[in-house]
Amino acid sequence: MSPLNFASLGFLVIGLVTTGVIGWFTLRRIGDFTERSNAYRWLVAFGLSICTFMSAMPQLGQNQLWILLLPFAGTWLSLDSLHRSGEVAMHRDAKMASSESKIA
């Protein structure tokens, strides 16, 4: 195994451990199913981004820039998660506003 591949594997393990620790601390506090699914989506986006950036660092010296497509997929997932969270909040606010207007 070449030293660059070994370094990439080591950085990948660091990214996986980081994602696992953040996931453990985050998910043990969330009880709501909707919030938990949003947290899973965020963790997948974070894990994909951090692991690919960490494992791609040693390889960038060999002009293998195609691997940077994976962090962009992680960015898309995190933006999609933010979009979904915003939609849920808008629907929740609309329901609360309609229920308040019925009460008044």
C-alpha positions in Angstrom: 0.0 0.0 0.0 1.4 3.4 -1.0 2.0 5.9 1.8 -0.6 8.3 0.2 -3.3 5.6 0.3 -2.4 4.8 3.9 -2.6 8.4 4.9 -6.0 8.7 3.1 -7.3 5.7 5.0 -6.1 7.2 8.3 -7.8 10.5 7.6 -10.9 8.7 6.6 -11.0 6.9 10.0 -10.5 10.2 11.7 -13.5 11.6 9.8 -15.6 8.5 10.7 -14.8 8.7 14.4 -15.6 12.4 14.4 -18.9 11.8 12.8 -19.7 9.0 15.2 -18.9 11.2 18.3 -21.0 14.1 17.0 -23.8 11.7 16.1 -23.8 10.1 19.5 -23.9 13.4 21.4 -26.6 14.8 19.1 -29.0 11.8 18.7 -29.2 11.0 22.4 -30.9 14.3 23.1 -33.5 14.2 20.3 -36.8 12.4 20.9 -39.0 13.8 18.2 -39.1 11.6 15.1 -39.1 14.6 12.7 -36.2 16.2 14.4 -34.4 12.9 14.5 -34.8 12.3 10.8 -33.4 15.9 10.2 -30.5 15.1 12.4 -29.8 11.9 10.5 -29.8 13.8 7.2 -27.4 16.4 8.7 -25.1 13.7 10.1 -25.0 12.0 6.7 -24.1 15.3 5.0 -21.5 16.1 7.6 -20.0 12.6 7.5 -19.8 12.6 3.7 -18.2 16.0 3.6 -15.7 15.5 6.4 -14.7 12.0 5.4 -14.1 12.9 1.7 -12.3 16.1 2.5 -10.1 14.3 5.0 -9.3 11.3 2.8 -8.9 13.5 -0.3 -6.2 15.7 1.2 -3.2 13.4 0.5 -4.5 12.5 -3.0 -4.7 16.1 -4.2 -1.0 16.2 -4.8 -1.5 13.7 -7.6 -4.0 15.8 -9.6 -6.9 13.5 -8.7 -9.4 16.4 -8.4 -12.4 14.2 -9.4 -12.7 13.0 -5.8 -13.8 16.5 -4.8 -17.2 15.7 -6.3 -18.1 13.8 -3.2 -17.9 16.8 -0.8 -20.2 18.7 -3.2 -22.7 15.8 -2.7 -22.4 16.3 1.0 -23.0 20.0 0.6 -26.1 19.3 -1.5 -27.4 16.9 1.2 -26.9 19.5 3.9 -28.6 22.2 1.9 -31.5 19.9 1.2 -31.8 19.2 4.9 -31.9 22.9 5.6 -34.6 23.3 3.0 -36.7 20.5 4.5 -36.3 22.0 8.0 -37.5 25.3 6.7 -40.5 23.7 5.1 -41.4 21.9 8.3 -41.1 25.1 10.2 -43.3 27.0 7.7 -46.0 24.3 7.9 -45.9 24.3 11.7 -46.2 28.1 11.8 -49.1 28.0 9.3 -50.9 25.4 11.4 -50.4 27.4 14.5 -51.6 30.6 12.8 -54.8 28.9 11.5 -55.5 27.3 14.9 -55.1 30.7 16.6 -57.5 32.3 14.1 -60.1 29.6 14.9 -59.7 30.3 18.6 -60.2 34.0 18.3 
